[in-house]
Amino acid sequence: MKDILKYLKERNMSEEEAIGYIEASLPYKRTWKMWRFTLYLWARIDNEKRGIKKNRIETVAQVVLAPKYKRLYDTFYHPKFDPNNEIKKLTQLIAEPRQDKEFKSKNFVYEGTKRNIPQEVINRLR
């Protein structure tokens, strides 16, 4: 920390400026959100292929309780993993109208491919 403070002082940077720069440089929040959305859509597509009918909350629970989600969770800086809290947060996030701009075909591909998921499929499964 001393080295960081010295660095900031030498460059006449305030702590707020440094924090702003760090936040802008690390796209973790968006990346984490988009990964969760991707895992959710992949689960919805897989369930549909198998003829399994689950609602949003059931699908989110399936995603959050999967080992793949836990591994991804551990790659980002987060508090201790709480599956119930994660299920609640992700369910609410998916339902938020503000997230409409994120659920676009250009942002999602089918699992294991480079083919974009069509917008009609995303709209139907969200």
N, C-alpha and C positions, 0 to 999 in steps of 0.2 A: 504494500500500500504506500509505503514511503516513496518508492520509486515512481509510482503513478502520480502522487501529489507533486513531486518534484517536476515531473514531466509537464503537468498542467501549468504549474507556476512559471516554468521556463517559456511556455508558449502563450502565456496570458489567457488561458482558457478557464472559464468558470466550471464548477462541478455540473451545473445544469447543461452547459454546452457539451461537456464530455458525455453525459448521460444521453442527451439527444443524439449525439453522433453514434454512440454504441447501439442505441435502439434502432436507429435507421440502418445500421450496418448489419444487424442480425435479424433476418426475417423469420425467426423462430415462430412467432405467434401465427403468422399467416401460414407458414409451412405446416405447423402442427395442426391447425384447423383444417387445412386442405387434405392432409393425410387422413384425418378422421372422417371427413366427408367421403373420401375415396373408399376407405374400408367399408363405410356404411353402404355406398352404392354397390360395391362389389358383392356384399352380403345380400342385398335386395335382389340383384341380378341372379345370383346363385340360387337363392330361395325360389325365385320365379321359375328358373329352369327345372328345378326339382319338384315343382308343384306345391311347395310349402307356402302356406298363407300366414304371414306374420304381420302384425301392425308395426308402426314405427318404433314404439317402445320395446317391443319384443326383439326387433332386429337390432336396435342399439344395444340391448343387453347381450345379445349373441356376439356382437362385435367387441364390446368392452371386455367380456369374459374370455375372449379368445387369446391364446398365447401370443399371436401376432401383434395384437394391440398392446399387450404388456411390454413386449420387446421394444416396440416403437415408443411407448411412453417413457421407457428407461433411457432412450437416446436423447431426450430433451430434459431441460432443467425444470423439474416439477416437485411439488411436495409429495409426501408419501402417497402411494397409490391407494385410492379408496374407490372401489368399483361402483358403489351406490352413488357416490357423488359424481363420478364420471358419466354414469348412465343419465343422471338428471341433467348435467351440463350439456352433454351432447344432444340429448333429445330436445332441449330448449333451443340450442343453437341451430339445429336443422330446421326447426319450425319458425324461426325468426324471419319476418319478411325482409329484413336488412340483408340477409344472406342470399337473396335471389340473384344478386350480381355475381356470386361465386358459383352457383349451380348452373354453369354454362358448359356446353359440349366441349369447347376448346380446353377446358380445365381437367377433363377426365378421359381416361382410356380404359378399355376393357382389360381385365387382369391378364397379365402375361402377353399383351399385344401392344401395338402402337396405334391401334384403331380407336378413334374417338367414339365415345358413347353418344348416340344421337340425342338431341335436345328433347325429343318427344319421350324417349325412354327415361331420361332424367326427371322430366316433369311428372311422369306417371309414377315413378318409384319413390320420389322424394316424399 
